[in-house]
């Protein structure tokens, strides 16, 4: 089959499969990577795009971060800014980071999941809160006032548990 026609056919098949299984649009953001990781890790796919990315074996909502970089890492971008640092910490703890008991960091290479690491929500909260605090005072002055920070490869390998 001609590669162009094959791609279109495979694209349609993937969209149809995800529609039949109610997995959502596999071509929206990193949804296809999330679906792949969910299946590989034995989790369930979260029903919608906002909030948790998956449901673990204990029925708990969990967070996924995916990369195609040489090293595993997790980018937390577009974090809503709260009016005070105290409220920001409460938001990070209760709604954004520590809310999820597990965060998975998945690295893909050549279309395959080659490694996956797990950190607890408390670990992620402890790692990111100081980084975000340093940016908090200046973020409100920006045109797009949202916070972002990364859990690095070094941090993941130091504190995480490799699951794949």
Secondary structure, DSSP 8 states (H G I E B T S, - for coil): --HHHHHHHHHHHHHHHHHHTT---TTSTTHHHHHHHHHHHT-EE-SSSSS-SEE-TTS-EEEEEEE-SSS--EEEEEEE--SSHHHHHHHIIIIISTTSSEEEEEEEETTEEEEEEEEEHHHHHHHHHHHHHHHHHHHTTSSS-EEEEEE-HHHHHHH-EE--
